[in-house]
Amino acid sequence: MGASTTPLASAAALLLLLLAPLAAAADSMSIVSYGERSEEEARRMYAEWMAAHGRTYNAVGEEERRFEVFRDNLRYVDAHNAAADAGVHSFRLGLNRFADLTNDEYRATYLGVRSRPQRERRLGDRYLAGDNEDLPESVDWRAKGAVAEVKDQGSCGSCWAFSTIAAVEGINQIVTGDMISLSEQELVDCDTSYNQGCNGGLMDYAFEFIINNGGIDTEEDYPYKGTDGRCDVNRKNAKVVTIDSYEDVPANSEKSLQKAVANQPISVAIEAGGRAFQLYNSVTDTNLAAGFICGPSR
């Protein structure tokens, strides 16, 4: 595999990218009020959308049923974008690859962070920030090479695994200078004590799995398949990158979050289940999501 096991001894908060759904934004289409669209126009747009996304339906009546879902989403997109044009919203929606899914279907297929009420947060004082502490206003860890390219989880609720792996990749790059793509599939297949593969999980448990396993394999050696599979024990034992520990950034403290970000990329889980998030096209608005922050430390 060409990479040796790397013990990470420095403190680190984790990078967690849960924006895999946003990586799938499609080309924007001309938006007017829905009242100006005839059924003929909606069907033409549907045919163009199907061709652009390579979508085919085999079940009898499924293409027509999906058209009705698409048409309903088109109404929602048009109404939202008309409001955006009037200055009500600061972001626009579009007919992306999720446009033939109901919001319930989208949430069931793509969202996968599952917390447990009884879980004890792993807290520490590493990122407790004083009111007068001098911290940078912004840090771009992408420019520093600590953020890998965006990956696509496919139709699998494994965002928790991608978030975990992105964080470990970032920490490893900061400490060693090497950006090594690591295996989400190992977590999906092997981290099953608390996490549930494509049916969801939580980053904290995934960090604990990596710690207890003594490391994680590379994506090249244990590639992503986007389905639940049997754990490959041989590849599970290929411990290329390790972490020592993790901790949660104190809740409801922007100053602590700012301090954590100044130290390195952090891990953030966001609620991406809203219909606006599903059909997002451009410009982020703070009202799109709420979430929680986890900062594993090393």
C-alpha positions as CSV (number, residue, x, y, z in Angstrom):
1,M,0.0,0.0,0.0
2,G,3.0,2.2,0.2
3,A,2.0,4.0,3.4
4,S,3.3,3.2,6.9
5,T,1.3,3.4,10.1
6,T,1.3,6.9,11.4
7,P,0.8,7.6,15.1
8,L,-0.7,11.1,15.5
9,A,0.5,12.7,18.7
10,S,-0.6,16.2,18.4
11,A,-4.0,17.7,19.5
12,A,-6.6,17.8,16.8
13,A,-10.2,18.6,16.3
14,L,-11.9,16.6,13.5
15,L,-13.1,17.7,10.2
16,L,-16.4,16.3,9.4
17,L,-17.9,17.0,6.0
18,L,-21.6,16.1,5.8
19,L,-22.2,18.0,2.6
20,A,-22.0,15.0,0.3
21,P,-25.6,15.7,-0.9
22,L,-24.6,19.2,-2.0
23,A,-21.8,17.7,-4.2
24,A,-24.6,16.5,-6.5
25,A,-25.9,19.9,-7.6
26,A,-27.1,19.9,-11.3
27,D,-27.0,22.6,-13.9
28,S,-29.5,25.4,-13.0
29,M,-32.6,25.8,-15.2
30,S,-34.5,28.9,-16.0
31,I,-36.9,29.6,-13.2
32,V,-40.3,31.5,-13.6
33,S,-43.4,31.3,-11.5
34,Y,-45.0,27.9,-11.7
35,G,-48.3,29.4,-13.0
36,E,-46.5,30.0,-16.3
37,R,-45.6,26.4,-16.7
38,S,-47.9,24.1,-18.7
39,E,-47.9,20.3,-18.2
40,E,-46.2,20.1,-21.6
41,E,-43.4,22.3,-20.3
42,A,-43.1,20.3,-17.1
43,R,-42.9,17.1,-19.0
44,R,-40.2,18.5,-21.4
45,M,-38.2,19.6,-18.4
46,Y,-38.7,16.1,-16.8
47,A,-37.4,14.4,-20.0
48,E,-34.4,16.8,-20.1
49,W,-33.7,16.1,-16.4
50,M,-33.9,12.3,-16.9
51,A,-31.5,12.5,-19.8
52,A,-29.1,14.7,-17.9
53,H,-29.0,12.4,-14.9
54,G,-29.2,9.1,-16.8
55,R,-32.4,8.2,-15.0
56,T,-34.6,5.2,-16.2
57,Y,-37.4,3.5,-14.4
58,N,-38.3,-0.2,-15.0
59,A,-41.4,-0.7,-12.8
60,V,-44.7,-0.3,-14.5
61,G,-46.1,3.2,-13.9
62,E,-42.9,4.3,-12.0
63,E,-41.9,6.9,-14.6
64,E,-45.3,8.6,-14.3
65,R,-45.3,8.4,-10.5
66,R,-41.8,10.0,-10.5
67,F,-43.0,12.7,-12.8
68,E,-45.6,13.7,-10.3
69,V,-43.0,13.9,-7.6
70,F,-40.7,15.9,-9.9
71,R,-43.6,18.2,-10.8
72,D,-44.3,18.8,-7.1
73,N,-40.6,19.6,-6.4
74,L,-40.6,21.9,-9.5
75,R,-43.5,23.8,-7.9
76,Y,-41.5,24.1,-4.7
77,V,-38.4,25.2,-6.5
78,D,-40.2,27.8,-8.5
79,A,-42.0,29.3,-5.5
80,H,-38.8,29.4,-3.5
81,N,-36.8,31.1,-6.3
82,A,-39.5,33.6,-6.9
83,A,-39.2,34.6,-3.2
84,A,-35.4,34.6,-3.6
85,D,-35.7,37.0,-6.5
86,A,-37.8,39.2,-4.2
87,G,-35.1,39.2,-1.6
88,V,-36.8,36.8,0.9
89,H,-34.1,34.1,0.6
90,S,-30.4,34.4,0.1
91,F,-30.1,31.0,-1.7
92,R,-31.7,29.4,-4.7
93,L,-33.0,25.9,-5.4
94,G,-32.7,23.8,-8.5
95,L,-33.6,20.5,-10.2
96,N,-30.6,18.5,-8.9
97,R,-30.4,14.7,-8.9
98,F,-32.8,14.4,-6.0
99,A,-35.6,16.1,-7.8
100,D,-37.6,12.8,-8.4
101,L,-37.6,11.9,-4.7
102,T,-40.1,12.9,-2.0
103,N,-38.5,14.5,1.0
104,D,-39.2,11.4,3.0
105,E,-37.5,9.2,0.5
106,Y,-34.5,11.6,0.4
107,R,-34.2,11.6,4.1
108,A,-34.5,7.8,4.4
109,T,-31.9,7.2,1.7
110,Y,-29.2,9.7,2.2
111,L,-29.2,10.9,5.8
112,G,-27.4,8.7,8.3
113,V,-26.3,10.4,11.6
114,R,-27.8,8.6,14.5
115,S,-27.1,9.8,18.0
116,R,-28.0,8.0,21.2
117,P,-29.6,10.0,24.1
118,Q,-27.7,8.0,26.7
119,R,-24.3,8.6,25.0
120,E,-21.9,10.5,27.2
121,R,-20.2,13.4,25.4
122,R,-16.4,13.2,25.5
123,L,-15.6,16.6,26.8
124,G,-12.3,18.2,27.6
125,D,-10.8,21.7,28.2
126,R,-8.6,21.8,25.1
127,Y,-11.0,24.2,23.3
128,L,-12.5,26.1,26.2
129,A,-11.8,29.7,25.1
130,G,-11.6,32.8,27.2
131,D,-13.6,35.9,26.2
132,N,-10.4,37.9,25.6
133,E,-8.5,35.1,23.8
134,D,-7.1,36.3,20.5
135,L,-8.3,34.0,17.7
136,P,-8.3,34.4,13.9
137,E,-11.5,35.5,12.3
138,S,-11.2,32.8,9.6
139,V,-9.1,29.8,8.6
140,D,-9.2,27.9,5.3
141,W,-7.9,24.4,5.8
142,R,-8.5,23.6,2.2
143,A,-5.7,26.0,1.2
144,K,-3.4,24.3,3.7
145,G,-4.0,20.9,2.1
146,A,-5.9,19.4,5.1
147,V,-9.2,18.8,3.3
148,A,-9.5,16.1,0.7
149,E,-11.7,16.3,-2.4
150,V,-15.4,15.9,-1.8
151,K,-16.5,12.2,-2.0
152,D,-20.0,10.9,-2.9
153,Q,-21.7,8.5,-0.5
154,G,-24.2,7.3,-3.1
155,S,-27.5,5.8,-2.0
156,C,-26.2,4.8,1.3
157,G,-26.8,6.5,4.7
158,S,-23.1,6.5,5.5
159,C,-22.5,10.2,5.9
160,W,-21.2,9.5,9.4
161,A,-18.4,7.3,7.9
162,F,-17.5,10.0,5.4
163,S,-17.4,12.6,8.1
164,T,-15.2,10.5,10.3
165,I,-12.8,9.6,7.5
166,A,-12.5,13.2,6.2
167,A,-11.6,14.3,9.8
168,V,-8.9,11.6,10.1
169,E,-7.5,12.4,6.7
170,G,-7.2,16.0,7.6
171,I,-5.5,15.4,10.9
172,N,-3.1,13.0,9.3
173,Q,-2.2,15.6,6.7
174,I,-1.5,18.2,9.3
175,V,0.8,16.0,11.3
176,T,2.6,14.1,8.5
177,G,2.2,16.4,5.4
178,D,0.6,13.5,3.5
179,M,-3.0,13.5,2.3
180,I,-4.0,9.8,2.2
181,S,-7.5,8.8,1.2
182,L,-8.8,6.5,3.8
183,S,-11.6,3.8,3.7
184,E,-15.2,4.7,4.5
185,Q,-16.2,1.2,3.5
186,E,-14.1,-0.3,6.4
187,L,-16.3,1.6,8.8
188,V,-19.5,0.7,7.0
189,D,-18.6,-3.0,7.0
190,C,-16.7,-3.4,10.2
191,D,-17.8,-0.8,12.7
192,T,-21.1,-2.5,13.7
193,S,-21.1,-2.5,17.5
194,Y,-23.1,0.7,17.6
195,N,-23.1,2.0,14.0
196,Q,-25.4,0.6,11.4
197,G,-23.6,0.9,8.1
198,C,-25.9,2.3,5.4
199,N,-28.7,2.7,8.0
200,G,-26.8,5.4,9.9
201,G,-24.3,5.9,12.6
202,L,-22.4,8.5,14.7
203,M,-18.9,9.8,14.3
204,D,-17.9,9.4,17.9
205,Y,-18.4,5.6,17.7
206,A,-16.5,5.5,14.5
207,F,-13.6,7.3,16.1
208,E,-13.7,4.8,18.9
209,F,-13.6,2.0,16.4
210,I,-10.5,3.4,14.8
211,I,-8.8,3.9,18.2
212,N,-9.7,0.4,19.4
213,N,-8.8,-1.2,16.0
214,G,-5.4,0.5,16.1
215,G,-5.9,2.3,12.8
216,I,-7.8,2.5,9.5
217,D,-7.0,1.2,6.0
218,T,-6.7,3.2,2.7
219,E,-9.5,3.7,0.3
220,E,-7.3,2.2,-2.4
221,D,-7.0,-1.0,-0.5
222,Y,-10.5,-1.1,0.9
223,P,-12.6,0.8,-1.7
224,Y,-16.0,2.2,-1.2
225,K,-19.0,0.2,-2.6
226,G,-22.0,2.2,-1.2
227,T,-23.6,-1.0,0.3
228,D,-23.4,-2.9,3.5
229,G,-20.9,-5.7,3.2
230,R,-19.1,-8.3,5.2
231,C,-16.1,-7.0,7.1
232,D,-12.8,-7.9,5.4
233,V,-10.7,-8.9,8.3
234,N,-7.4,-8.8,6.4
235,R,-8.0,-5.2,5.2
236,K,-9.3,-4.3,8.6
237,N,-6.0,-5.2,10.1
238,A,-4.1,-3.0,7.6
239,K,-3.7,-0.1,10.0
240,V,-2.3,2.7,7.9
241,V,-3.4,5.8,9.9
242,T,-4.1,5.9,13.6
243,I,-5.7,8.3,16.0
244,D,-5.2,8.5,19.8
245,S,-8.4,10.0,21.1
246,Y,-11.2,12.5,20.3
247,E,-13.3,15.0,22.2
248,D,-16.5,17.0,21.7
249,V,-16.2,20.8,21.3
250,P,-18.2,22.4,24.1
251,A,-21.8,22.9,23.0
252,N,-23.3,26.4,22.4
253,S,-19.9,28.1,22.6
254,E,-19.0,30.0,19.4
255,K,-15.7,31.0,21.0
256,S,-14.8,27.4,21.7
257,L,-15.7,26.5,18.1
258,Q,-13.6,29.4,16.8
259,K,-10.6,28.1,18.9
260,A,-11.1,24.6,17.6
261,V,-11.2,25.7,14.0
262,A,-8.1,27.8,14.5
263,N,-6.3,24.7,15.6
264,Q,-7.4,22.4,12.7
265,P,-10.4,21.3,10.7
266,I,-13.3,20.3,12.9
267,S,-16.1,17.7,12.7
268,V,-19.6,19.1,12.2
269,A,-22.9,17.2,11.7
270,I,-25.7,19.2,10.2
271,E,-29.4,18.6,9.8
272,A,-29.6,18.2,6.0
273,G,-33.1,16.8,5.8
274,G,-35.0,19.9,4.9
275,R,-36.6,20.1,1.5
276,A,-34.6,23.3,0.8
277,F,-31.4,21.3,1.5
278,Q,-32.6,18.5,-0.7
279,L,-33.1,20.8,-3.7
280,Y,-30.3,23.3,-2.9
281,N,-28.5,24.8,-5.9
282,S,-26.5,27.9,-4.9
283,V,-25.4,30.1,-2.0
284,T,-25.6,28.9,1.6
285,D,-28.0,30.3,4.1
286,T,-27.7,29.9,7.8
287,N,-31.3,28.9,8.1
288,L,-30.9,25.8,6.1
289,A,-29.6,23.6,8.9
290,A,-28.8,23.2,12.5
291,G,-26.4,20.6,14.0
292,F,-23.8,19.6,16.5
293,I,-20.1,19.7,16.6
294,C,-17.7,16.9,17.5
295,G,-14.0,17.5,17.9
296,P,-11.8,14.4,18.3
297,S,-8.4,15.2,19.6
298,R,-5.1,13.6,19.1
